[in-house]
């Protein structure tokens, strides 16, 4: 619902909830923006923090990436900023071509090896 609300505000169909909130930032008051970001943090925590008694293990961690609280001293020390713009790399035709060629070669190799198993 939060994502739908922010998509309605911006008029954009943004597929990732946190990005929808960032896109709507200028249309939200600062308290609503912070509350929304903290809601996304809690959702992330629920999706990605696994209890130690679980029968399966969580995915590998990327290490200590700071506190969940956007305003914590640790996050400020690490340079994390909830208000930072979303990083979007500028693709170049050469970089996409190289990536696509590598992916296609990998898929061809995997397909060939799977065919050998049949």
C-alpha positions in Angstrom: 0.0 0.0 0.0 2.8 2.4 0.8 4.4 1.8 -2.6 1.1 2.2 -4.4 0.5 5.5 -2.5 3.9 6.8 -3.6 3.4 5.6 -7.2 0.1 7.4 -7.2 1.7 10.6 -6.0 4.4 10.5 -8.7 2.3 9.0 -11.4 5.1 6.5 -12.1 4.8 2.7 -11.9 8.0 2.1 -9.9 8.5 -1.6 -9.1 10.7 -1.2 -6.0 9.0 0.2 -2.9 12.1 2.1 -1.6 12.7 3.7 -4.9 9.0 4.7 -5.2 9.4 6.4 -1.8 12.6 8.2 -3.0 10.8 9.3 -6.2 8.0 10.8 -4.1 10.3 12.5 -1.6 9.6 16.0 -2.9 5.9 15.4 -2.6 6.1 14.1 1.0 6.8 16.1 4.2 10.1 15.2 5.8 8.5 13.2 8.6 6.4 11.1 6.2 9.5 10.5 4.1 11.6 9.3 7.1 8.7 7.2 8.4 8.3 5.6 5.0 12.0 4.8 4.8 12.0 3.3 8.3 9.0 1.2 7.2 11.1 -0.1 4.3 13.9 -0.9 6.7 11.6 -2.9 8.9 10.2 -4.8 5.9 13.8 -5.5 4.8 14.7 -6.7 8.3 11.6 -9.1 8.3 12.6 -10.4 4.8 16.3 -10.8 5.4 17.0 -11.4 9.1 16.6 -15.1 9.8 16.3 -16.5 13.3 19.3 -18.6 14.5 17.0 -21.5 15.2 16.0 -21.8 11.6 16.5 -25.2 9.9 18.1 -23.4 6.9 20.8 -20.8 6.9 20.4 -17.2 5.6 22.2 -16.1 2.5 25.8 -14.9 3.0 26.2 -11.5 4.5 27.9 -8.6 2.8 29.4 -7.7 6.2 28.4 -4.9 8.6 26.8 -2.3 6.4 25.7 0.0 9.2 22.7 0.3 11.4 19.1 0.2 10.3 18.4 3.6 11.8 19.1 6.2 9.1 20.0 8.8 11.7 22.4 6.6 13.7 25.9 7.9 14.4 27.4 4.8 12.9 25.6 5.4 9.6 26.7 9.0 9.6 30.3 7.9 10.3 30.1 5.4 7.4 28.7 8.1 5.1 25.3 6.5 4.6 22.6 9.1 3.9 18.9 8.2 3.5 18.5 11.4 1.5 21.2 10.5 -1.0 20.1 10.2 -4.7 19.7 6.7 -6.1 22.9 5.6 -7.9 22.2 4.8 -11.5 25.3 4.0 -13.6 25.4 5.5 -17.0 25.6 2.5 -19.4 27.8 2.8 -22.5 27.0 0.7 -25.6 30.4 -1.1 -25.2 29.8 -2.1 -21.6 26.3 -3.5 -22.4 27.7 -5.4 -25.5 30.4 -7.0 -23.5 28.0 -8.0 -20.7 25.5 -9.4 -23.2 28.2 -11.4 -25.0 29.5 -12.8 -21.8 26.1 -13.8 -20.6 25.3 -15.4 -24.0 28.5 -17.4 -24.0 27.8 -18.6 -20.4 24.2 -19.7 -21.3 25.5 -21.5 -24.4 28.1 -23.3 -22.3 25.6 -24.3 -19.6 23.1 -25.5 -22.3 25.7 -27.6 -24.0 26.7 -29.2 -20.6 23.1 -29.9 -19.7 22.6 -31.5 -23.1 25.5 -33.8 -22.3 23.6 -35.1 -19.3 20.6 -36.2 -21.3 
